[in-house]
Amino acid sequence: MAESAKININNKEYALDDLSNEAKSYIAQIQLIDQKVAPLRAELAILQTARDTYSNSLNAELED
């Protein structure tokens, strides 16, 4: 017999097969949101780096 997939929520392990359909739906929505947030965080990091670079360049220009 195959073992049910498990998920860890708040440091407690749950068998997915034991969860209600509503709980499974919440998990799916959280996973979808996490997938959409990840590239936004990466883009924010890139933009913050660019901003910092421009700020540093401006400071260097003003010191001259």
Backbone bond lengths (Angstrom), bond angles and torsions (degrees), N, CA, C in turn:
res aa  C-N    CA-C-N  psi(-1)  N-CA   C-N-CA  omega(-1)  CA-C   N-CA-C  phi
1 M - - - 1.452 - - 1.528 109.11 -
2 A 1.323 116.29 130.89 1.461 120.96 -178.00 1.524 109.80 -75.71
3 E 1.319 113.79 141.16 1.464 119.64 179.31 1.524 109.47 -80.25
4 S 1.320 115.94 139.49 1.463 122.19 -179.97 1.523 110.31 -66.34
5 A 1.342 114.87 144.98 1.462 119.64 174.43 1.517 108.43 -62.72
6 K 1.314 115.64 148.02 1.464 120.54 -177.52 1.523 109.50 -120.67
7 I 1.318 114.08 155.37 1.459 120.86 177.00 1.518 107.78 -136.66
8 N 1.328 115.94 143.38 1.456 121.28 -179.85 1.522 108.54 -105.07
9 I 1.339 115.99 121.42 1.464 121.88 179.21 1.520 107.41 -129.75
10 N 1.327 115.90 122.40 1.469 121.57 -179.82 1.525 111.56 53.38
11 N 1.330 114.89 45.90 1.467 122.77 177.54 1.527 113.48 62.65
12 K 1.315 116.83 24.67 1.453 120.94 176.06 1.525 107.93 -129.40
13 E 1.325 116.36 134.93 1.457 121.10 -177.39 1.525 110.52 -92.08
14 Y 1.346 114.81 135.84 1.452 121.42 179.39 1.527 109.12 -127.71
15 A 1.321 116.43 141.95 1.460 121.48 171.56 1.527 106.88 -81.37
16 L 1.321 116.33 126.79 1.462 119.41 -177.97 1.523 111.79 -58.63
17 D 1.313 117.19 -36.87 1.462 120.35 -179.54 1.525 112.55 -63.61
18 D 1.324 117.48 -21.83 1.461 121.22 -178.55 1.531 113.19 -88.01
19 L 1.326 117.10 -9.70 1.460 120.68 -176.94 1.522 111.00 -84.04
20 S 1.317 115.45 152.07 1.463 120.59 176.80 1.529 109.53 -68.93
21 N 1.321 115.35 161.83 1.461 119.66 176.69 1.523 110.81 -61.90
22 E 1.320 116.90 -34.13 1.464 120.43 178.47 1.530 110.59 -65.76
23 A 1.330 117.25 -43.24 1.466 120.70 178.01 1.525 109.95 -63.06
24 K 1.327 117.21 -41.73 1.474 120.98 177.97 1.520 110.78 -62.49
25 S 1.322 116.56 -37.62 1.455 120.82 178.08 1.526 110.65 -65.23
26 Y 1.329 117.19 -43.00 1.466 120.31 176.92 1.524 111.08 -60.40
27 I 1.327 116.17 -42.97 1.464 120.27 179.11 1.516 110.33 -61.30
28 A 1.334 117.07 -43.88 1.461 120.69 179.40 1.530 110.91 -62.17
29 Q 1.322 117.00 -41.11 1.463 120.37 179.27 1.526 111.52 -65.87
30 I 1.320 116.66 -41.48 1.470 120.67 177.32 1.523 110.29 -62.24
31 Q 1.325 117.17 -42.42 1.467 120.64 179.18 1.526 110.74 -63.74
32 L 1.329 116.96 -41.42 1.460 120.96 178.29 1.526 110.83 -62.63
33 I 1.315 115.87 -45.06 1.471 120.13 178.46 1.523 110.64 -62.13
34 D 1.332 117.16 -43.81 1.470 120.38 178.78 1.523 111.06 -59.60
35 Q 1.338 117.17 -38.18 1.468 120.96 178.68 1.526 111.20 -65.78
36 K 1.317 116.69 -34.05 1.467 119.98 179.46 1.526 112.06 -80.28
37 V 1.310 117.50 -30.21 1.464 121.62 -179.60 1.533 111.41 -73.39
38 A 1.311 117.70 -36.56 1.473 121.33 -175.16 1.527 112.72 -54.81
39 P 1.342 119.78 -51.58 1.471 117.71 179.31 1.526 113.18 -66.92
40 L 1.317 117.30 -28.75 1.466 119.85 177.13 1.527 110.78 -67.64
41 R 1.319 115.66 -39.51 1.479 118.81 176.24 1.517 111.07 -64.08
42 A 1.337 116.20 -40.25 1.463 119.86 178.34 1.521 110.30 -64.13
43 E 1.325 117.08 -42.91 1.461 120.63 178.49 1.522 110.81 -64.16
44 L 1.324 116.98 -40.72 1.467 120.54 177.55 1.530 110.60 -60.78
45 A 1.314 117.62 -41.26 1.470 120.70 178.58 1.522 110.79 -62.64
46 I 1.322 116.58 -40.80 1.470 120.39 178.18 1.524 110.30 -64.23
47 L 1.325 116.16 -45.59 1.468 120.02 -179.38 1.521 111.81 -65.68
48 Q 1.317 117.26 -37.77 1.463 120.32 178.27 1.525 110.71 -65.51
49 T 1.330 116.38 -39.74 1.464 120.49 177.44 1.527 110.45 -63.57
50 A 1.335 116.35 -43.42 1.471 119.98 178.21 1.529 110.44 -62.75
51 R 1.332 116.45 -43.18 1.459 120.11 179.28 1.522 111.06 -61.19
52 D 1.321 115.97 -44.43 1.460 120.22 179.24 1.523 110.99 -61.99
53 T 1.325 116.38 -40.39 1.464 120.69 179.23 1.526 110.83 -63.08
54 Y 1.343 116.18 -46.50 1.464 119.34 177.72 1.520 111.25 -63.65
55 S 1.288 117.58 -39.48 1.465 120.75 178.84 1.520 110.69 -63.55
56 N 1.321 116.52 -44.00 1.466 120.34 178.01 1.520 110.88 -63.61
57 S 1.328 117.10 -39.96 1.462 120.87 178.18 1.519 110.83 -64.71
58 L 1.315 116.81 -41.27 1.457 120.82 177.58 1.520 110.53 -62.33
59 N 1.309 117.41 -45.36 1.467 120.43 178.83 1.526 111.36 -60.67
60 A 1.336 115.88 -41.59 1.471 119.19 178.56 1.523 110.56 -64.84
61 E 1.312 116.98 -39.71 1.481 122.05 178.88 1.522 110.32 -63.88
62 L 1.316 117.49 -40.14 1.446 120.81 -177.84 1.524 112.35 -73.10
63 E 1.331 117.00 -24.18 1.461 120.69 178.73 1.520 112.09 -75.67
64 D 1.314 116.07 -22.02 1.487 119.49 -178.31 1.500 113.14 -71.30
